[in-house]
Structures are given as structure tokens and as C-alpha cells.
Amino acid sequence: MKRHLPLLAALAGATLTAPALAQTAETPAKPAAPQTFQSEIKNNKGESIGTISLRDGSNSLVMRLAIKAGGLPPGWHGIHFHAVGDCSDTEKFEKSKAHVNHDQSKHGLLNPDGPDEGDLPNVYANADGSVNAEVSSETPLTGEGGLKDGDGSALVIHANEDDHSTQPIGGAGPRIACSVIK
């Protein structure tokens, strides 16, 4: 019986002090609203074919991709975040440079030495060329390693699907659409 007395005394003390602690505790802060960003997607002719909408939370970035009918060839397409927010060279979108890749990881969501920060899942264009998709990424919109750094970044859509392992871009082929993130 003596072993339980110190425990009971400790529990009684905790019960007596708990209301005092509750009265002095501050109300928890509400989580900050996610940062948002929206940008046009342009094709190789410089025409607007849709939009991306980005929402950046504390654990993940969520991107909605909306492309109108006729925007892309039907089928699967690789999409990646590229390191520079420049889509002005509409013929090939090469000014957007390579993938966002601050830690020099290998390309590919299925690569044991990857993925790089620009890697994203493929999207599917319907028979009419439209796309409505939502994908997530650990790459932040702002802050250290963020997409909206000094030179921005770009979402690039490729002609073919990404196999998520072949270097350097998973066989995704030519760049056929681009969206600036600045």
C-alpha cells in the first residue's frame, strides 16, 4: 500500500495544478492559409491552353492542372518543374533549363537514387486533349528551395509519358507546353 501513496500524491498534485496551467495556456494559433499561385499554360505556338493553380501548405504543394479541349495530344504526358521561370522560347521551351534539383538527385519517382525536386507524376490527356488533374510535390512554392526563387521556375509538359527512371527525363520527349512560376 505504501508504494501507491507517492503515485496518488503525484496524481492529486497534477489534478490540482492542471486548472491553473489551463488558465495560463495561450489559445493555439490557427494554421496559416496556404499560399496560392496561378499561371497560364502556353503551347509551342504561344497560345494559352489552360492554367495551373498551386496551393502550398506546410507539408506539401498541391497543383491543379486544367487544360482545355484541344490543348494536348491524347494520352500520357510527363510533367516536371524546371529550374527557370522562362517560357518565352515557345518552339522548345529550353530557357526553362533542367529540372529543379538542388541536391543533385537522379531523375525518376521510381529511381532508388531519386527523385529530383522537379519530378511529378504523369498526367493523362483525354481523347479531346483536355486534362483535369491534381498532383502533389514536396517542393515548396516559397522559402528555401522554393519554386518562386530569384529566377522562378516553370511547369513543363512533355510530348510523351515519363517512365520515372530513365535519365535524364524518363523518355518524356520534347517540351510541348510551359507555365511560368514567379
C-alpha positions, 0 to 999 in steps of 0.5 A: 500500500505504501508504494501507491501513496507517492503515485496518488500524491503525484496524481492529486498534485497534477489534478490540482495544478492542471486548472491553473496551467489551463488558465495560463495556456495561450489559445493555439494559433490557427494554421496559416492559409496556404499560399496560392499561385496561378499561371497560364499554360502556353503551347509551342505556338504561344497560345494559352491552353489552360492554367495551373493553380498551386496551393502550398501548405506546410507539408506539401504543394498541391497543383491543379492542372486544367487544360482545355479541349484541344490543348494536348495530344491524347494520352500520357504526358510527363510533367516536371518543374524546371529550374527557370521561370522562362517560357518565352522560347515557345518552339522548345521551351529550353530557357526553362533549363533542367529540372529543379534539383538542388541536391543533385538527385537522379531523375525518376519517382521510381529511381532508388537514387531519386527523385529530383525536386522537379519530378511529378507524376504523369498526367493523362490527356483525354481523347479531346486533349483536355486534362483535369488533374491534381498532383502533389510535390514536396517542393515548396512554392516559397522559402528555401528551395522554393519554386518562386526563387530569384529566377522562378521556375516553370511547369513543363509538359512533355510530348510523351509519358515519363517512365520515372527512371530513365535519365535524364527525363524518363523518355518524356520527349520534347517540351510541348507546353510551359507555365511560368512560376514567379 
